[in-house]
Amino acid sequence: MTLVRVRRQGNSTVVTLAQEIVDQAKLNDGDLIEERIDSKGRIVLEAVTTQPRISPKMAKAIKTAARDKRLVLNRLAEHDRK
Amino acid sequence: MEIEYPDRDAALAAYAEAMEIPFEQARDALLKDDQLESALARPRNAAAYESADLARQAATLFWGMTSDHPFQPSPL
């Protein structure tokens, strides 16, 4: 458990996340976090899992390629495992 | 014919599909973000600066991805 300080920065109230929290939660620059107060009055920060933004054409191409080349991909994965 | 270039999300989705893992795990498997971005930029650069055709553009992307290894090897 780490203690962090609440700061005023201009008109905003800011808290800096400890690095171990960032690492454990696997947060990346630009990720969305939902913030709320739970029934016990705790501040909850929850990472929002967004679906990747891919065009339908791209998504179809990816699925088709993976399906058509499944045997090759499995062979390559097998090779990695050795 | 309009060429559609894969972006970071597309690369992650392709990795997830190829490795048969969820999309979130693909993000974890990404070791070198800069190298992924630079590999993804190659085909467009080749088109702009070398007048590369579609095959050559695809080859530059393939080259960038395989020589830079932005993803970690299979953990399986």
Backbone of each chain as nested JSON, in Angstrom:
{
  "chains": [
    {"id": "A", "residues": [
      {"number": 1, "name": "MET", "atoms": {"N": [0.843, -1.203, 0.0], "CA": [0.0, 0.0, 0.0], "C": [0.879, 1.254, 0.0]}},
      {"number": 2, "name": "THR", "atoms": {"N": [0.61, 2.169, -0.929], "CA": [1.391, 3.406, -0.995], "C": [0.486, 4.578, -0.671]}},
      {"number": 3, "name": "LEU", "atoms": {"N": [1.058, 5.571, -0.022], "CA": [0.302, 6.8, 0.237], "C": [0.68, 7.84, -0.807]}},
      {"number": 4, "name": "VAL", "atoms": {"N": [-0.315, 8.484, -1.383], "CA": [-0.041, 9.571, -2.311], "C": [-0.79, 10.808, -1.845]}},
      {"number": 5, "name": "ARG", "atoms": {"N": [-0.284, 11.949, -2.252], "CA": [-0.846, 13.209, -1.793], "C": [-1.762, 13.809, -2.853]}},
      {"number": 6, "name": "VAL", "atoms": {"N": [-2.863, 14.393, -2.383], "CA": [-3.783, 15.107, -3.27], "C": [-3.239, 16.51, -3.472]}},
      {"number": 7, "name": "ARG", "atoms": {"N": [-3.17, 16.967, -4.731], "CA": [-2.62, 18.3, -5.015], "C": [-3.595, 19.124, -5.824]}},
      {"number": 8, "name": "ARG", "atoms": {"N": [-3.527, 20.419, -5.608], "CA": [-4.273, 21.319, -6.47], "C": [-3.315, 21.764, -7.572]}},
      {"number": 9, "name": "GLN", "atoms": {"N": [-3.778, 21.708, -8.806], "CA": [-2.952, 22.178, -9.91], "C": [-3.852, 23.047, -10.765]}},
      {"number": 10, "name": "GLY", "atoms": {"N": [-3.758, 24.378, -10.552], "CA": [-4.688, 25.269, -11.239], "C": [-6.08, 25.026, -10.706]}},
      {"number": 11, "name": "ASN", "atoms": {"N": [-7.007, 24.705, -11.615], "CA": [-8.376, 24.422, -11.2], "C": [-8.624, 22.944, -10.981]}},
      {"number": 12, "name": "SER", "atoms": {"N": [-7.601, 22.116, -11.173], "CA": [-7.786, 20.671, -11.07], "C": [-7.266, 20.135, -9.747]}},
      {"number": 13, "name": "THR", "atoms": {"N": [-7.83, 19.039, -9.35], "CA": [-7.334, 18.278, -8.198], "C": [-6.639, 17.049, -8.747]}},
      {"number": 14, "name": "VAL", "atoms": {"N": [-5.388, 16.88, -8.374], "CA": [-4.549, 15.876, -9.025], "C": [-3.979, 14.892, -8.011]}},
      {"number": 15, "name": "VAL", "atoms": {"N": [-3.961, 13.625, -8.431], "CA": [-3.284, 12.582, -7.655], "C": [-2.353, 11.854, -8.619]}},
      {"number": 16, "name": "THR", "atoms": {"N": [-1.113, 11.659, -8.239], "CA": [-0.188, 10.928, -9.102], "C": [-0.207, 9.458, -8.709]}},
      {"number": 17, "name": "LEU", "atoms": {"N": [-0.362, 8.598, -9.696], "CA": [-0.39, 7.157, -9.41], "C": [1.016, 6.644, -9.149]}},
      {"number": 18, "name": "ALA", "atoms": {"N": [1.175, 5.824, -8.104], "CA": [2.481, 5.226, -7.819], "C": [2.858, 4.276, -8.951]}},
      {"number": 19, "name": "GLN", "atoms": {"N": [4.154, 4.197, -9.24], "CA": [4.622, 3.38, -10.368], "C": [4.217, 1.915, -10.207]}},
      {"number": 20, "name": "GLU", "atoms": {"N": [4.247, 1.393, -8.967], "CA": [3.892, -0.017, -8.796], "C": [2.417, -0.258, -9.126]}},
      {"number": 21, "name": "ILE", "atoms": {"N": [1.595, 0.757, -8.871], "CA": [0.177, 0.632, -9.232], "C": [0.03, 0.597, -10.756]}},
      {"number": 22, "name": "VAL", "atoms": {"N": [0.759, 1.525, -11.396], "CA": [0.729, 1.602, -12.859], "C": [1.179, 0.269, -13.456]}},
      {"number": 23, "name": "ASP", "atoms": {"N": [2.262, -0.292, -12.909], "CA": [2.795, -1.554, -13.416], "C": [1.821, -2.695, -13.203]}},
      {"number": 24, "name": "GLN", "atoms": {"N": [1.297, -2.783, -11.982], "CA": [0.392, -3.897, -11.672], "C": [-0.903, -3.827, -12.465]}},
      {"number": 25, "name": "ALA", "atoms": {"N": [-1.381, -2.613, -12.686], "CA": [-2.629, -2.445, -13.433], "C": [-2.385, -2.415, -14.938]}},
      {"number": 26, "name": "LYS", "atoms": {"N": [-1.1, -2.422, -15.323], "CA": [-0.691, -2.397, -16.714], "C": [-1.332, -1.211, -17.448]}},
      {"number": 27, "name": "LEU", "atoms": {"N": [-1.189, -0.048, -16.846], "CA": [-1.757, 1.143, -17.463], "C": [-0.828, 1.683, -18.536]}},
      {"number": 28, "name": "ASN", "atoms": {"N": [-1.426, 2.114, -19.635], "CA": [-0.645, 2.723, -20.708], "C": [-1.099, 4.156, -20.924]}},
      {"number": 29, "name": "ASP", "atoms": {"N": [-0.205, 4.961, -21.427], "CA": [-0.51, 6.342, -21.761], "C": [-1.753, 6.371, -22.664]}},
      {"number": 30, "name": "GLY", "atoms": {"N": [-2.759, 7.138, -22.29], "CA": [-3.949, 7.238, -23.118], "C": [-5.078, 6.305, -22.725]}},
      {"number": 31, "name": "ASP", "atoms": {"N": [-4.838, 5.404, -21.802], "CA": [-5.89, 4.489, -21.347], "C": [-7.004, 5.283, -20.657]}},
      {"number": 32, "name": "LEU", "atoms": {"N": [-8.189, 4.744, -20.726], "CA": [-9.33, 5.384, -20.055], "C": [-9.599, 4.725, -18.716]}},
      {"number": 33, "name": "ILE", "atoms": {"N": [-9.807, 5.545, -17.7], "CA": [-10.123, 5.041, -16.373], "C": [-11.475, 5.607, -15.962]}},
      {"number": 34, "name": "GLU", "atoms": {"N": [-12.311, 4.739, -15.469], "CA": [-13.579, 5.211, -14.931], "C": [-13.376, 5.501, -13.448]}},
      {"number": 35, "name": "GLU", "atoms": {"N": [-13.809, 6.659, -12.976], "CA": [-13.651, 6.955, -11.548], "C": [-15.027, 7.107, -10.898]}},
      {"number": 36, "name": "ARG", "atoms": {"N": [-15.16, 6.564, -9.705], "CA": [-16.432, 6.682, -8.991], "C": [-16.203, 6.501, -7.497]}},
      {"number": 37, "name": "ILE", "atoms": {"N": [-17.228, 6.826, -6.73], "CA": [-17.22, 6.586, -5.272], "C": [-18.116, 5.372, -5.041]}},
      {"number": 38, "name": "ASP", "atoms": {"N": [-17.604, 4.378, -4.305], "CA": [-18.454, 3.21, -4.057], "C": [-19.29, 3.419, -2.797]}},
      {"number": 39, "name": "SER", "atoms": {"N": [-20.088, 2.417, -2.466], "CA": [-21.047, 2.55, -1.361], "C": [-20.349, 2.772, -0.022]}},
      {"number": 40, "name": "LYS", "atoms": {"N": [-19.056, 2.387, 0.045], "CA": [-18.324, 2.588, 1.289], "C": [-17.534, 3.894, 1.278]}},
      {"number": 41, "name": "GLY", "atoms": {"N": [-17.773, 4.71, 0.279], "CA": [-17.093, 5.994, 0.228], "C": [-15.674, 5.926, -0.312]}},
      {"number": 42, "name": "ARG", "atoms": {"N": [-15.294, 4.795, -0.859], "CA": [-13.948, 4.657, -1.406], "C": [-13.91, 5.175, -2.833]}},
      {"number": 43, "name": "ILE", "atoms": {"N": [-12.812, 5.774, -3.19], "CA": [-12.594, 6.179, -4.579], "C": [-12.168, 4.935, -5.35]}},
      {"number": 44, "name": "VAL", "atoms": {"N": [-12.877, 4.635, -6.392], "CA": [-12.555, 3.464, -7.217], "C": [-12.124, 3.924, -8.601]}},
      {"number": 45, "name": "LEU", "atoms": {"N": [-10.989, 3.438, -9.039], "CA": [-10.521, 3.708, -10.401], "C": [-10.522, 2.386, -11.145]}},
      {"number": 46, "name": "GLU", "atoms": {"N": [-11.281, 2.336, -12.225], "CA": [-11.374, 1.067, -12.937], "C": [-11.025, 1.274, -14.398]}},
      {"number": 47, "name": "ALA", "atoms": {"N": [-10.091, 0.481, -14.892], "CA": [-9.692, 0.595, -16.293], "C": [-10.854, 0.151, -17.178]}},
      {"number": 48, "name": "VAL", "atoms": {"N": [-11.115, 0.96, -18.171], "CA": [-12.172, 0.65, -19.132], "C": [-11.557, -0.113, -20.292]}},
      {"number": 49, "name": "THR", "atoms": {"N": [-12.019, -1.318, -20.512], "CA": [-11.487, -2.072, -21.649], "C": [-12.229, -1.64, -22.899]}},
      {"number": 50, "name": "THR", "atoms": {"N": [-11.513, -0.907, -23.715], "CA": [-12.161, -0.477, -24.954], "C": [-11.889, -1.486, -26.059]}},
      {"number": 51, "name": "GLN", "atoms": {"N": [-12.854, -1.668, -26.878], "CA": [-12.645, -2.519, -28.053], "C": [-11.724, -1.784, -29.019]}},
      {"number": 52, "name": "PRO", "atoms": {"N": [-10.839, -2.484, -29.682], "CA": [-9.962, -1.814, -30.644], "C": [-10.778, -1.18, -31.774]}},
      {"number": 53, "name": "ARG", "atoms": {"N": [-10.332, -0.02, -32.227], "CA": [-11.023, 0.635, -33.326], "C": [-10.413, 0.159, -34.633]}},
      {"number": 54, "name": "ILE", "atoms": {"N": [-11.076, -0.782, -35.249], "CA": [-10.586, -1.302, -36.531], "C": [-11.721, -1.241, -37.529]}},
      {"number": 55, "name": "SER", "atoms": {"N": [-11.372, -0.909, -38.777], "CA": [-12.411, -0.87, -39.799], "C": [-12.903, -2.296, -40.059]}},
      {"number": 56, "name": "PRO", "atoms": {"N": [-14.162, -2.438, -40.479], "CA": [-14.7, -3.775, -40.774], "C": [-13.86, -4.516, -41.813]}},
      {"number": 57, "name": "LYS", "atoms": {"N": [-13.341, -3.747, -42.792], "CA": [-12.53, -4.349, -43.843], "C": [-11.248, -4.934, -43.255]}},
      {"number": 58, "name": "MET", "atoms": {"N": [-10.631, -4.175, -42.372], "CA": [-9.397, -4.623, -41.732], "C": [-9.668, -5.833, -40.846]}},
      {"number": 59, "name": "ALA", "atoms": {"N": [-10.759, -5.768, -40.088], "CA": [-11.107, -6.869, -39.182], "C": [-11.334, -8.151, -39.976]}},
      {"number": 60, "name": "LYS", "atoms": {"N": [-12.008, -8.008, -41.105], "CA": [-12.282, -9.179, -41.944], "C": [-10.984, -9.727, -42.51]}},
      {"number": 61, "name": "ALA", "atoms": {"N": [-10.097, -8.843, -42.962], "CA": [-8.819, -9.273, -43.533], "C": [-8.007, -10.034, -42.494]}},
      {"number": 62, "name": "ILE", "atoms": {"N": [-8.018, -9.533, -41.259], "CA": [-7.264, -10.195, -40.19], "C": [-7.837, -11.577, -39.92]}},
      {"number": 63, "name": "LYS", "atoms": {"N": [-9.17, -11.655, -39.805], "CA": [-9.79, -12.948, -39.508], "C": [-9.534, -13.946, -40.622]}},
      {"number": 64, "name": "THR", "atoms": {"N": [-9.661, -13.485, -41.854], "CA": [-9.466, -14.362, -43.005], "C": [-8.035, -14.867, -43.059]}},
      {"number": 65, "name": "ALA", "atoms": {"N": [-7.082, -13.953, -42.871], "CA": [-5.675, -14.336, -42.933], "C": [-5.34, -15.359, -41.847]}},
      {"number": 66, "name": "ALA", "atoms": {"N": [-5.817, -15.113, -40.633], "CA": [-5.524, -16.029, -39.526], "C": [-6.158, -17.394, -39.784]}},
      {"number": 67, "name": "ARG", "atoms": {"N": [-7.364, -17.381, -40.344], "CA": [-8.05, -18.649, -40.604], "C": [-7.335, -19.426, -41.709]}},
      {"number": 68, "name": "ASP", "atoms": {"N": [-7.018, -18.714, -42.798], "CA": [-6.392, -19.387, -43.938], "C": [-4.999, -19.91, -43.592]}},
      {"number": 69, "name": "LYS", "atoms": {"N": [-4.296, -19.175, -42.748], "CA": [-2.922, -19.552, -42.429], "C": [-2.795, -20.225, -41.07]}},
      {"number": 70, "name": "ARG", "atoms": {"N": [-3.872, -20.753, -40.561], "CA": [-3.863, -21.339, -39.224], "C": [-2.789, -22.421, -39.089]}},
      {"number": 71, "name": "LEU", "atoms": {"N": [-2.663, -23.25, -40.095], "CA": [-1.681, -24.343, -39.997], "C": [-0.258, -23.8, -39.88]}},
      {"number": 72, "name": "VAL", "atoms": {"N": [0.034, -22.806, -40.725], "CA": [1.372, -22.206, -40.704], "C": [1.627, -21.522, -39.363]}},
      {"number": 73, "name": "LEU", "atoms": {"N": [0.635, -20.793, -38.886], "CA": [0.778, -20.084, -37.61], "C": [1.009, -21.068, -36.47]}},
      {"number": 74, "name": "ASN", "atoms": {"N": [0.3, -22.178, -36.491], "CA": [0.494, -23.176, -35.444], "C": [1.885, -23.779, -35.513]}},
      {"number": 75, "name": "ARG", "atoms": {"N": [2.363, -24.018, -36.737], "CA": [3.712, -24.564, -36.903], "C": [4.752, -23.598, -36.328]}},
      {"number": 76, "name": "LEU", "atoms": {"N": [4.549, -22.296, -36.605], "CA": [5.476, -21.279, -36.116], "C": [5.426, -21.183, -34.597]}},
      {"number": 77, "name": "ALA", "atoms": {"N": [4.246, -21.267, -34.018], "CA": [4.097, -21.226, -32.564], "C": [4.788, -22.424, -31.938]}},
      {"number": 78, "name": "GLU", "atoms": {"N": [4.646, -23.572, -32.588], "CA": [5.294, -24.792, -32.143], "C": [6.804, -24.601, -32.11]}},
      {"number": 79, "name": "HIS", "atoms": {"N": [7.293, -23.931, -33.144], "CA": [8.721, -23.656, -33.262], "C": [9.191, -22.761, -32.11]}},
      {"number": 80, "name": "ASP", "atoms": {"N": [8.364, -21.767, -31.768], "CA": [8.703, -20.856, -30.661], "C": [8.797, -21.591, -29.35]}},
      {"number": 81, "name": "ARG", "atoms": {"N": [7.948, -22.577, -29.182], "CA": [7.866, -23.282, -27.906], "C": [9.11, -24.113, -27.626]}},
      {"number": 82, "name": "LYS", "atoms": {"N": [9.819, -24.5, -28.712], "CA": [10.984, -25.399, -28.494], "C": [12.154, -24.678, -27.894]}}
    ]},
    {"id": "B", "residues": [
      {"number": 1, "name": "MET", "atoms": {"N": [-7.495, 2.263, -56.447], "CA": [-7.763, 1.419, -55.273], "C": [-7.125, 2.046, -54.032]}},
      {"number": 2, "name": "GLU", "atoms": {"N": [-7.939, 2.235, -53.052], "CA": [-7.489, 2.867, -51.801], "C": [-6.8, 1.81, -50.934]}},
      {"number": 3, "name": "ILE", "atoms": {"N": [-5.574, 2.095, -50.56], "CA": [-4.861, 1.156, -49.684], "C": [-5.18, 1.482, -48.237]}},
      {"number": 4, "name": "GLU", "atoms": {"N": [-5.523, 0.471, -47.47], "CA": [-5.781, 0.681, -46.051], "C": [-4.586, 0.157, -45.258]}},
      {"number": 5, "name": "TYR", "atoms": {"N": [-4.012, 1.011, -44.443], "CA": [-2.81, 0.637, -43.704], "C": [-3.166, 0.215, -42.284]}},
      {"number": 6, "name": "PRO", "atoms": {"N": [-2.556, -0.868, -41.792], "CA": [-2.82, -1.264, -40.415], "C": [-2.214, -0.258, -39.443]}},
      {"number": 7, "name": "ASP", "atoms": {"N": [-2.997, 0.1, -38.435], "CA": [-2.463, 0.949, -37.373], "C": [-2.159, 0.075, -36.166]}},
      {"number": 8, "name": "ARG", "atoms": {"N": [-1.84, 0.72, -35.068], "CA": [-1.455, -0.01, -33.867], "C": [-2.545, -0.992, -33.416]}},
      {"number": 9, "name": "ASP", "atoms": {"N": [-3.779, -0.531, -33.402], "CA": [-4.887, -1.413, -33.007], "C": [-4.998, -2.614, -33.94]}},
      {"number": 10, "name": "ALA", "atoms": {"N": [-4.824, -2.368, -35.232], "CA": [-4.909, -3.456, -36.208], "C": [-3.777, -4.452, -35.991]}},
      {"number": 11, "name": "ALA", "atoms": {"N": [-2.573, -3.934, -35.706], "CA": [-1.433, -4.816, -35.464], "C": [-1.679, -5.668, -34.225]}},
      {"number": 12, "name": "LEU", "atoms": {"N": [-2.193, -5.045, -33.174], "CA": [-2.486, -5.786, -31.949], "C": [-3.579, -6.821, -32.187]}},
      {"number": 13, "name": "ALA", "atoms": {"N": [-4.6, -6.427, -32.947], "CA": [-5.692, -7.358, -33.246], "C": [-5.183, -8.522, -34.088]}},
      {"number": 14, "name": "ALA", "atoms": {"N": [-4.291, -8.234, -35.036], "CA": [-3.727, -9.288, -35.879], "C": [-2.9, -10.246, -35.038]}},
      {"number": 15, "name": "TYR", "atoms": {"N": [-2.107, -9.671, -34.135], "CA": [-1.305, -10.509, -33.235], "C": [-2.212, -11.392, -32.386]}},
      {"number": 16, "name": "ALA", "atoms": {"N": [-3.258, -10.782, -31.816], "CA": [-4.195, -11.526, -30.966], "C": [-4.852, -12.657, -31.753]}},
      {"number": 17, "name": "GLU", "atoms": {"N": [-5.25, -12.364, -32.992], "CA": [-5.906, -13.366, -33.832], "C": [-4.938, -14.492, -34.182]}},
      {"number": 18, "name": "ALA", "atoms": {"N": [-3.705, -14.116, -34.519], "CA": [-2.714, -15.126, -34.91], "C": [-2.35, -16.025, -33.731]}},
      {"number": 19, "name": "MET", "atoms": {"N": [-2.205, -15.408, -32.549], "CA": [-1.777, -16.154, -31.38], "C": [-2.956, -16.773, -30.626]}},
      {"number": 20, "name": "GLU", "atoms": {"N": [-4.165, -16.475, -31.093], "CA": [-5.393, -16.979, -30.462], "C": [-5.434, -16.596, -28.983]}},
      {"number": 21, "name": "ILE", "atoms": {"N": [-5.197, -15.3, -28.735], "CA": [-5.298, -14.761, -27.375], "C": [-6.232, -13.554, -27.388]}},
      {"number": 22, "name": "PRO", "atoms": {"N": [-6.742, -13.144, -26.229], "CA": [-7.58, -11.943, -26.207], "C": [-6.788, -10.676, -26.53]}},
      {"number": 23, "name": "PHE", "atoms": {"N": [-7.476, -9.668, -27.012], "CA": [-6.853, -8.414, -27.429], "C": [-6.018, -7.794, -26.304]}},
      {"number": 24, "name": "GLU", "atoms": {"N": [-6.524, -7.843, -25.075], "CA": [-5.823, -7.234, -23.939], "C": [-4.46, -7.88, -23.732]}},
      {"number": 25, "name": "GLN", "atoms": {"N": [-4.395, -9.205, -23.975], "CA": [-3.125, -9.902, -23.805], "C": [-2.124, -9.5, -24.892]}},
      {"number": 26, "name": "ALA", "atoms": {"N": [-2.644, -9.153, -26.044], "CA": [-1.763, -8.717, -27.124], "C": [-1.049, -7.429, -26.708]}},
      {"number": 27, "name": "ARG", "atoms": {"N": [-1.798, -6.542, -26.021], "CA": [-1.191, -5.305, -25.532], "C": [-0.064, -5.625, -24.564]}},
      {"number": 28, "name": "ASP", "atoms": {"N": [-0.257, -6.62, -23.705], "CA": [0.781, -7.01, -22.742], "C": [1.987, -7.604, -23.448]}},
      {"number": 29, "name": "ALA", "atoms": {"N": [1.756, -8.283, -24.557], "CA": [2.845, -8.943, -25.275], "C": [3.681, -7.943, -26.07]}},
      {"number": 30, "name": "LEU", "atoms": {"N": [3.188, -6.728, -26.215], "CA": [3.912, -5.728, -26.991], "C": [5.089, -5.207, -26.193]}},
      {"number": 31, "name": "LEU", "atoms": {"N": [6.305, -5.538, -26.637], "CA": [7.498, -5.158, -25.894], "C": [7.996, -3.77, -26.258]}},
      {"number": 32, "name": "LYS", "atoms": {"N": [7.997, -3.493, -27.551], "CA": [8.628, -2.265, -28.027], "C": [7.636, -1.455, -28.85]}},
      {"number": 33, "name": "ASP", "atoms": {"N": [6.994, -0.53, -28.188], "CA": [5.963, 0.265, -28.85], "C": [6.536, 1.106, -29.979]}},
      {"number": 34, "name": "ASP", "atoms": {"N": [7.693, 1.742, -29.74], "CA": [8.316, 2.591, -30.765], "C": [8.605, 1.797, -32.022]}},
      {"number": 35, "name": "GLN", "atoms": {"N": [9.087, 0.566, -31.822], "CA": [9.449, -0.23, -32.985], "C": [8.22, -0.701, -33.737]}},
      {"number": 36, "name": "LEU", "atoms": {"N": [7.133, -0.927, -33.016], "CA": [5.896, -1.267, -33.715], "C": [5.453, -0.082, -34.569]}},
      {"number": 37, "name": "GLU", "atoms": {"N": [5.463, 1.109, -33.951], "CA": [5.038, 2.307, -34.687], "C": [5.917, 2.542, -35.911]}},
      {"number": 38, "name": "SER", "atoms": {"N": [7.22, 2.341, -35.743], "CA": [8.109, 2.601, -36.88], "C": [7.905, 1.559, -37.979]}},
      {"number": 39, "name": "ALA", "atoms": {"N": [7.667, 0.303, -37.584], "CA": [7.393, -0.735, -38.584], "C": [6.096, -0.424, -39.334]}},
      {"number": 40, "name": "LEU", "atoms": {"N": [5.094, 0.035, -38.597], "CA": [3.796, 0.323, -39.222], "C": [3.879, 1.516, -40.173]}},
      {"number": 41, "name": "ALA", "atoms": {"N": [4.849, 2.399, -39.915], "CA": [4.996, 3.588, -40.765], "C": [5.714, 3.265, -42.073]}},
      {"number": 42, "name": "ARG", "atoms": {"N": [6.441, 2.166, -42.113], "CA": [7.266, 1.834, -43.283], "C": [6.518, 1.798, -44.61]}},
      {"number": 43, "name": "PRO", "atoms": {"N": [5.369, 1.091, -44.682], "CA": [4.735, 1.009, -46.018], "C": [4.326, 2.374, -46.577]}},
      {"number": 44, "name": "ARG", "atoms": {"N": [3.791, 3.231, -45.702], "CA": [3.391, 4.565, -46.19], "C": [4.588, 5.383, -46.626]}},
      {"number": 45, "name": "ASN", "atoms": {"N": [5.69, 5.278, -45.854], "CA": [6.915, 5.982, -46.237], "C": [7.456, 5.471, -47.563]}},
      {"number": 46, "name": "ALA", "atoms": {"N": [7.427, 4.135, -47.725], "CA": [7.906, 3.54, -48.972], "C": [7.065, 4.029, -50.147]}},
      {"number": 47, "name": "ALA", "atoms": {"N": [5.768, 4.16, -49.936], "CA": [4.874, 4.644, -51.001], "C": [5.212, 6.087, -51.339]}},
      {"number": 48, "name": "ALA", "atoms": {"N": [5.428, 6.889, -50.293], "CA": [5.648, 8.322, -50.51], "C": [7.03, 8.62, -51.08]}},
      {"number": 49, "name": "TYR", "atoms": {"N": [8.062, 7.972, -50.55], "CA": [9.437, 8.352, -50.898], "C": [10.09, 7.445, -51.923]}},
      {"number": 50, "name": "GLU", "atoms": {"N": [9.582, 6.226, -52.081], "CA": [10.214, 5.316, -53.031], "C": [9.264, 4.884, -54.14]}},
      {"number": 51, "name": "SER", "atoms": {"N": [8.091, 5.482, -54.171], "CA": [7.057, 5.073, -55.125], "C": [6.853, 3.568, -55.108]}},
      {"number": 52, "name": "ALA", "atoms": {"N": [6.885, 3.013, -53.911], "CA": [6.768, 1.56, -53.794], "C": [5.366, 1.101, -54.174]}},
      {"number": 53, "name": "ASP", "atoms": {"N": [5.295, 0.002, -54.899], "CA": [3.985, -0.571, -55.221], "C": [3.473, -1.362, -54.013]}},
      {"number": 54, "name": "LEU", "atoms": {"N": [2.29, -1.916, -54.146], "CA": [1.637, -2.576, -53.01], "C": [2.492, -3.713, -52.451]}},
      {"number": 55, "name": "ALA", "atoms": {"N": [3.061, -4.52, -53.348], "CA": [3.861, -5.658, -52.899], "C": [5.079, -5.188, -52.114]}},
      {"number": 56, "name": "ARG", "atoms": {"N": [5.727, -4.152, -52.626], "CA": [6.919, -3.658, -51.955], "C": [6.553, -3.035, -50.605]}},
      {"number": 57, "name": "GLN", "atoms": {"N": [5.444, -2.324, -50.583], "CA": [4.981, -1.738, -49.321], "C": [4.74, -2.837, -48.291]}},
      {"number": 58, "name": "ALA", "atoms": {"N": [4.074, -3.893, -48.735], "CA": [3.81, -5.011, -47.827], "C": [5.124, -5.62, -47.348]}},
      {"number": 59, "name": "ALA", "atoms": {"N": [6.097, -5.71, -48.248], "CA": [7.392, -6.282, -47.893], "C": [8.096, -5.429, -46.837]}},
      {"number": 60, "name": "THR", "atoms": {"N": [7.999, -4.11, -46.963], "CA": [8.657, -3.253, -45.972], "C": [8.005, -3.427, -44.601]}},
      {"number": 61, "name": "LEU", "atoms": {"N": [6.705, -3.598, -44.596], "CA": [6.001, -3.838, -43.331], "C": [6.448, -5.17, -42.726]}},
      {"number": 62, "name": "PHE", "atoms": {"N": [6.492, -6.193, -43.557], "CA": [6.916, -7.511, -43.102], "C": [8.34, -7.447, -42.556]}},
      {"number": 63, "name": "TRP", "atoms": {"N": [9.207, -6.764, -43.29], "CA": [10.598, -6.618, -42.879], "C": [10.69, -5.937, -41.518]}},
      {"number": 64, "name": "GLY", "atoms": {"N": [9.976, -4.812, -41.362], "CA": [10.0, -4.054, -40.115], "C": [9.527, -4.889, -38.938]}},
      {"number": 65, "name": "MET", "atoms": {"N": [8.457, -5.615, -39.138], "CA": [7.899, -6.407, -38.045], "C": [8.822, -7.552, -37.658]}},
      {"number": 66, "name": "THR", "atoms": {"N": [9.404, -8.236, -38.636], "CA": [10.209, -9.409, -38.3], "C": [11.601, -9.035, -37.82]}},
      {"number": 67, "name": "SER", "atoms": {"N": [12.183, -7.964, -38.309], "CA": [13.539, -7.655, -37.85], "C": [13.518, -6.893, -36.526]}},
      {"number": 68, "name": "ASP", "atoms": {"N": [12.452, -6.135, -36.261], "CA": [12.412, -5.379, -35.011], "C": [11.791, -6.155, -33.849]}},
      {"number": 69, "name": "HIS", "atoms": {"N": [11.031, -7.207, -34.148], "CA": [10.435, -8.02, -33.088], "C": [9.729, -7.218, -32.01]}},
      {"number": 70, "name": "PRO", "atoms": {"N": [8.728, -6.437, -32.35], "CA": [8.076, -5.651, -31.302], "C": [7.301, -6.5, -30.281]}},
      {"number": 71, "name": "PHE", "atoms": {"N": [6.95, -7.721, -30.668], "CA": [6.208, -8.576, -29.749], "C": [7.144, -9.606, -29.132]}},
      {"number": 72, "name": "GLN", "atoms": {"N": [6.809, -9.996, -27.906], "CA": [7.652, -10.995, -27.251], "C": [7.376, -12.35, -27.857]}},
      {"number": 73, "name": "PRO", "atoms": {"N": [8.319, -13.288, -27.74], "CA": [8.08, -14.621, -28.283], "C": [6.932, -15.297, -27.531]}},
      {"number": 74, "name": "SER", "atoms": {"N": [6.359, -16.318, -28.138], "CA": [5.215, -16.996, -27.562], "C": [5.515, -17.5, -26.152]}},
      {"number": 75, "name": "PRO", "atoms": {"N": [4.636, -17.144, -25.205], "CA": [4.874, -17.604, -23.837], "C": [4.381, -19.025, -23.604]}},
      {"number": 76, "name": "LEU", "atoms": {"N": [3.75, -19.612, -24.626], "CA": [3.105, -20.925, -24.449], "C": [4.135, -22.033, -24.219]}}
    ]}
  ]
}
